[in-house]
Amino acid sequence: MDFIHIKDLALRAIIGIYPEERKEKQDVVLNILLYANLSKAGKSDDLADTVDYKSLKKEIVGFVEVSSYNLIEALAHNVAKLCLKNKRIIKAKVTIDKPGALRFAKSVSVTVERRQQRH
């Protein structure tokens, strides 16, 4: 399956369960795979036939920057749901890294994968 990869989107958000984590925004890094059929866009070379990832990135930035979650699992789940509002996206795989979350570790990350619901 074809996909678009948004790599290393560095943002800041209120994230964490401890009081000191709730006071100021912390760094988070998102990697997002957007699975979609890109064959029509490959043939037409027309933005209307693909996922407008610049527009989607702006939505994600706006969402994450004002979010306030205890868990990166919840943030990842909701970013994936936001991606799936675009019906061209069949599946979204979202990895969120929280640098410095654990002493002696570069970061901790969570990956979630969500699909369009079939009706």
C-alpha positions, 0 to 999 in steps of 0.5 A: 500500500502507498503511504505518505510519511511526515517525519520528525514533526517537532512540536510542544504540548502539555503531556504527562501525569506528574504536576511538574509535567502539567505546568509547561509544554514539553517537546514531542516528536511525531512520525506519521504514516498516511496510507492511501491509494496514490496511483491516481495522483501519480498519473495525474500530477494533481493535488486534488487526487492525493492527500494534501499533507501540508494542510493536514500538517497544519491541522495536526500542529494546531491540535497538538500545540493546544492539547493537554493529555496525561499519556502519549498513548492518548495523544497518538490515538487522537492524532490518528483520528484527526488524520482519518477525518480525511477519507482518502487516508485508509490507515494512519500510523502515528508514533510519538516520541517524548524526549527525556521522559526516562532518565538514561534514555534518549526518548520514549515512544508510542505507536498506534495504528488506526483504520477507517471504520467500515460501515 
